[in-house]
Structures are given as structure tokens and as C-alpha cells.
């Protein structure tokens, strides 16, 4: 019996039908953790700007079967294998499936201290060296873990927009408020 660990790293894009699914990350995490515990699969899932990067590892036959199932999942599309191979031992002993929503700034995500190329998340153009760098960084930090963010892709983009433009929006609301107060003042004088 071969005890080498098979791994896959792939990129994919969220399917448009899933953009408004408020439970997408929770559903993926719960389904993956349940299935992965039963089949002794470990790994992680990163999400940013509508793109997924997933790493899975496990016994060869089980991992291949899981990857074939993943390819049929309608929650994502444009699946591209970035790397695959065999390992002597697992990178992520304790992670049944850790999910990181990189659209959300969290203290835990900042503690991972990932390089800019990870935050740029141009995963379809990553070299094998980039993939291995991310695998290594995630392995070093695998004890941190975090609960995935809930919400639809639209709500994540909305919150991100609001956070990035908070000062501008506050100024606009103040100007709008002064405009309405001026109108009320003018109306009361006539």
C-alpha cells in the first residue's frame, strides 16, 4: 500500500449563480470539513475577487476522486490545475479545510504576513514557484486558523467598497445634509 500523499492546487472562478449566496463560504467549509474528516483530506481554500485557490492533500485514490468531484461542482468554473504531485508527509495535519476570505481584512489574515503577490491574487498567472511559496507560507502559519467570513460575494464587495470609501461617503453625506438644511431654511423664510 502506497502511503505517499497526493496533492492538488487549483484555481477557479465563482459561478455567477453563486454571487448572492449568503452562505457560500459556510456551506463550502462545513461540507468540506465533514467530507474531508471522513476521507482524511486536509488543505485550505483562499478566496478573493471572485476567484478561488484551493489546496487539497490526501491518499492518492481518495484525493483524485475528490478532485474529480470538485471539477463537477457548479459553484465555480474555469478550473485550472496550478500544481499537483506527491509528498512524503502532509503539509496541513490539522486543517480539514481552512477557508480564508481575502476580501475581508481580519487580524488573523494580517498575522499570516503573506507577500503582496498573494494579496494581488493573480492566481491564473502564478508560476509553480509562486504556488509552492504560498503552500510553504500557509504551512508555516497553519496553526492560526480562522472562521470563514459569511455573506454573498456581492455583500463582500459592498462592504469592501464602503470600507475603502468611508471618508468620501461621510463627506458626501455631510454636504447632502447641509444642502437639505439650507433648503429647509430657505423654504421656512418664504
C-alpha positions in Angstrom: 0.0 0.0 0.0 1.4 3.4 -1.1 1.4 5.9 1.8 2.5 8.9 -0.2 0.3 11.9 -0.1 -1.2 13.2 -3.3 -1.9 16.9 -3.6 -3.7 19.3 -6.0 -3.6 23.1 -6.2 -6.1 24.6 -8.5 -7.6 28.0 -9.4 -11.2 28.6 -10.3 -13.8 31.5 -10.5 -17.0 31.8 -8.7 -20.0 30.9 -10.8 -22.3 33.9 -11.3 -25.2 32.0 -9.9 -23.4 31.9 -6.5 -22.7 35.6 -6.2 -25.7 36.3 -4.0 -25.4 33.1 -1.9 -25.0 34.4 1.6 -24.0 31.0 3.0 -21.4 30.1 0.3 -18.3 30.1 2.5 -20.1 28.5 5.4 -21.6 25.8 3.1 -18.3 25.0 1.5 -16.4 24.9 4.8 -19.0 22.7 6.5 -19.3 20.3 3.5 -15.5 20.1 3.1 -14.8 19.6 6.8 -17.4 16.8 7.1 -16.3 15.0 3.9 -12.6 15.6 4.5 -12.7 14.2 8.0 -14.3 11.0 6.8 -11.7 10.7 3.9 -8.6 12.1 5.7 -8.2 15.0 3.3 -6.6 18.2 4.5 -6.0 21.6 2.9 -7.1 25.2 2.6 -9.2 27.5 0.4 -8.4 31.1 -0.4 -11.0 33.4 -2.0 -10.6 36.9 -3.4 -12.2 39.0 -6.1 -14.4 36.1 -7.2 -11.5 33.7 -7.5 -10.7 30.5 -5.5 -7.3 28.9 -4.9 -7.6 25.5 -3.2 -5.0 23.1 -2.0 -6.1 19.5 -1.1 -3.9 16.6 0.1 -4.7 13.0 1.0 -4.2 9.4 -0.1 -3.9 9.3 -3.9 -7.1 7.4 -4.9 -9.2 9.5 -2.4 -7.6 12.8 -3.5 -8.1 12.0 -7.2 -11.7 11.1 -6.6 -12.3 14.3 -4.6 -10.7 16.4 -7.3 -13.0 14.8 -9.9 -16.0 15.7 -7.7 -14.7 19.2 -7.2 -14.5 19.7 -11.0 -18.2 18.9 -11.2 -19.2 21.4 -8.5 -21.4 24.1 -10.1 -20.4 26.7 -7.6 -17.3 27.5 -9.6 -15.9 27.4 -13.2 -12.7 27.8 -15.2 -10.9 25.2 -13.1 -7.1 25.2 -13.8 -4.7 22.9 -12.0 -1.7 25.0 -11.0 0.3 22.2 -9.5 -0.1 18.6 -8.4 2.2 15.9 -7.1 3.1 13.7 -4.2 4.5 14.4 -0.8 6.2 12.2 1.8 4.1 13.8 4.6 1.2 16.2 4.8 1.7 20.0 5.0 -1.6 20.6 6.9 -2.1 17.9 9.5 -4.8 19.8 11.4 -6.7 21.6 8.6 -9.7 19.6 7.4 -10.3 22.7 5.2 -9.5 26.2 6.4 -11.2 28.9 4.4 -9.7 32.4 4.1 -11.8 35.2 2.5 -9.1 37.6 1.5 -11.7 40.2 0.5 -12.2 40.7 4.3 -9.5 42.3 6.3 -9.1 40.4 9.6 -6.5 40.4 12.3 -5.8 36.7 11.7 -5.3 37.2 7.9 -2.9 40.1 8.7 -1.0 37.8 11.1 -0.3 35.4 8.2 2.1 38.1 6.8 1.6 37.0 3.2 3.5 38.7 0.4 1.9 41.2 -2.0 1.7 38.7 -4.8 -0.7 36.7 -2.7 -2.9 39.8 -2.0 -2.8 40.7 -5.7 -4.3 37.2 -6.2 -3.5 36.9 -10.0 -3.6 33.2 -9.5 -4.1 32.2 -13.1 -0.7 33.7 -13.8 1.2 32.3 -10.9 4.2 30.2 -11.6 4.8 26.9 -9.9 7.3 28.7 -7.7 4.5 31.1 -6.6 2.3 28.2 -5.8 5.0 26.5 -3.7 5.7 29.8 -1.9 2.0 30.0 -0.9 2.0 26.4 0.2 5.0 26.9 2.3 3.7 30.1 3.9 0.4 28.6 4.7 2.1 25.5 6.2 4.2 27.8 8.5 1.0 29.5 9.6 -1.4 26.6 9.7 -1.9 26.7 13.4 -3.5 30.2 13.3 -6.7 29.1 11.5 -9.8 31.2 11.3 -13.5 31.0 10.7 -14.5 31.9 7.2 -16.5 35.1 6.6 -20.1 34.7 5.7 -22.0 36.6 3.1 -22.5 36.7 -0.6 -19.9 37.8 -3.0 -22.0 41.0 -3.6 -22.1 41.8 0.1 -18.3 41.2 0.4 -17.7 43.6 -2.5 -20.2 46.1 -1.0 -18.5 46.1 2.4 -15.1 46.4 0.8 -16.2 49.4 -1.2 -17.8 51.0 1.8 -14.6 50.5 3.9 -12.3 51.8 1.2 -14.5 54.9 0.5 -15.7 55.7 4.1 -14.3 59.2 4.3 -15.5 60.2 0.9 -19.0 58.9 1.7 -19.1 60.7 5.0 -18.1 64.0 3.4 -20.8 63.5 0.7 -23.4 62.8 3.4 -22.4 65.9 5.3 -22.7 68.0 2.1 -26.0 66.5 1.3 -27.2 67.2 4.9 -26.2 70.8 4.7 -27.9 71.1 1.3 -31.2 69.8 2.8 -30.9 72.1 5.9 -30.3 75.0 3.5 -33.4 74.1 1.5 -35.5 73.8 4.7 -34.1 77.2 5.9 -34.9 78.8 2.6 -38.4 77.3 2.5 -39.2 78.5 6.0 -38.2 82.1 5.1 -40.6 82.2 2.2 
